Structures are given as structure tokens and as C-alpha cells.
């Protein structure tokens, strides 16, 4: 099973490949990240072309299921991730449910599990972890981004290109490469 960190690293590598290959229209735009992003809802959104020539972003799990079924999904159909990982968009991990069945599936799985003593202890442990995460929430880059930046510079990608790609300053990229910041990674 692929983790969210692996998926994000793959997306960054795809974005780096787009910049290196010289897609000039997108190369100079510091906000371009390869045509996909992970939204605040936790789902991966992919850039697609519409019939009218415009482009927009659609949730990747819905696109995967539409291709597997060879038809467009109705708005009343929900795509459920069987293992709960919103970034695991393999066809065998997805299923189409009605809105009522989808809500029932989530309600049944959360209410029974939430009543156990282990679940209550886990919620207390998670609360402490969330407080620690808040201290790092102002960071512009994730740990996987730092690893990709270091690997990319060793592969010959310029720091200026990485600055534009990640939307950060050249000083920050230089400090990451020289291990002045993010020393623990």
C-alpha cells in the first residue's frame, strides 16, 4: 500500500519532470505543480480538459472509477475508498455507492470502533500529536519535499528551477541543500 508521503513525492517528481522537459508555458509559473494537487479535503485532484476546451481539476478517485466503468459518474454516486486511504486510488480499492449507502458505511465503521477503550486512549494520544503538529503547520514544505529537493539537485536540476516549482525562496532551497535547515532529514 502506498503512503501519502510516497504519493506526494511522486507528484513532486512529476512536476519536476514537467519543468525539466521544458514546458515553457508552465515553466515560469511558480504555482505550477505538475497538474495535480492534494486538496484540503485530503483527496488528490487532477487537471483535466473539458469538452469546451477549458481545463479544471477533478478528484482523481472519481476519474479512475469513470475510466474503470467506461462511463461518467452521476452526481448522486459516491466513490468509496475501501481501506480508508484517500490517496490510494487503485481500482480494486474503490467502489461506487449511493449517497445513503456511503453514509451508512462510514457511520457503521466509526460508531462501533469509537466506543472501545482502545479507541478512547488513541484519541487522547492523537490529541497530543496534533498539538505538536500545530507547531510545524507554518512550514511551506513537507519532509518528502525536502528529500525530493536534495535528490533533484544531485540529479542536476538547478536550485532556481526548484524555487519556482515549490514557490519558496532561493535562500531556503540553498539552506536545505547545504543542510542548514531540515537537519533531521
N, C-alpha and C positions, 0 to 999 in steps of 0.2 A: 504494500500500500504506500502510495506517495504521500509525503507530508506537505503541509502548506509551505514550508521553507523550500523544499525541492521544487514545488510548482512555481513559487515566486522567483527562484533562481533561474528556472527555465525561461520564464517570461523575460527576465533581465537579459539573458543570453540572446534571446530572440531579438530584443530591442537593440543590443549591441551589434548583432549581425546586420540589422537594417541600416544602422549608422555606418558601419564599416563598408558595406556594399555600395554606399554612395547614393542612396535615395535622396537626391538633392532637395527635393521639395520638403522633406521632413527632417533632413539632417540639421538644419539651422534652428529648428524649433526645440527649445529646452523642455517642452512639456510632452514631447512625443516619447512614448514608452512601448513601441512595437505593436500598437493596435489592440492592446488588451490591458486590463487593469483589474485589481481586486477591489471591489466597492466596499462601502461602509457596511453593507449587508453581509459581507463575507463571501459573496459569490464572485466568480471570475466573469467579467464582461468582455465580449469580443467585438471588434469593429467589423460590421458587415455592410454591404451595399444593398440599398433598397431598389425596388423596381423603377422608381422615379429618378434614379441616378444619384440620390443623396446617400450619405453614409450615416449610420447610427450604431450604438452599442447595444448588444443583446446579451442576456445571460447565456453563458456557454452551455450549461446543462440543458437548456431548452433547445439550443441549436443541435446538440448531439442527439437528443431524443427525436427531433424532427427528421434528422437525416436517417436515423435507425428505422423510424416508422415510414419514411418516404412520404410524409405529408406534413402540413403545417399544424401546429397545436392550436386548439381553441383556447380562448382566454379563460374558460372555466376549468381547463385541465391543469393540474399541478404536477410538476416533476419532483419526485421524492428521492433523496439520497438514502439508500438502504443502510449504509454504515454510518451516516450522520456527518461525514466529512464533506463540506460544501465544495471543496476543490477537487474531489475525486469524481471526475465526470466520465468514467468509463461506462459504456452501455450496460454492462452487467451489474453496475451499482445503481442504476437509475430505473425508476418505474413511474408510469403515468397513473395518477389517481384523480378522482373528483375532489373538489374542494372539501366536501364533508368527510370523505374517507381520509384525506390528508390530515385534516384537523383531528380526527378521531385517532389516527395512528400516532400523532405526536402527543395527544392528551393521554392516551393509554400508556405510552412508554415513559412519560415523565412522572405521572402521578404515582404509579406503583413504585418506581425506583426512588422517588423523592422521600418516601416515608421510612426508609430503612435507616437505622442508626449510623451505618457507614456513610450514607449519603449526607446526613446532617454534619458529620465530622468532616467530610470532604468539603462541604460548603464553607465551614469555618476556615479550613486550610486555604481554600481558594481566595477567600476574602483578604487574607494577609498577603497573598501573592499579587492580588490586584492593587493593593496599596503600594507594593514595591514597583509594579509596572507603571503607576502614575508618575513616579519619579523620572522614568525614561520616556514618557509619552511625548515629550517635546522634540525628540530626536527625529531628524529628517530621513535617516536611513535605518534599515533593519540590519541585523547581523549578516544575513545572507547577501545583502547588497555590498557590504564591506568586503566579504570574501570574493564576490564577483569583480569588484573594482581592483583588488590586488591581483587576481588571476588575469584580468584583462590587460593590466599594464605590463605584466610579464610576457603576454602574448603580442605585445606591440601596439596596443590601442593607446592613443595619446590621452593625456590627462584632460586636455581641453575638450575632447570628444566626450569623455566620461562626465565632465562638469555639465555640459549641455544635456546629456542623456538623463542624469539624475536631478538636474535642477539645483545643484549646490555650487558653492564657490570653489575656485581653483585651489585656494588655501586648504580647504577641507579635504579635497582629494589628495593633495600632496601630503598632508599630515597622516592620512590613512595609509598611503603607500609607504611612508617612512616610519610608520608605527608610532607616531607621536600621540595619536588618538586611537581608540579602539584597540588598546594594547592586549586586552584579554582574549582577542580573537585572532 
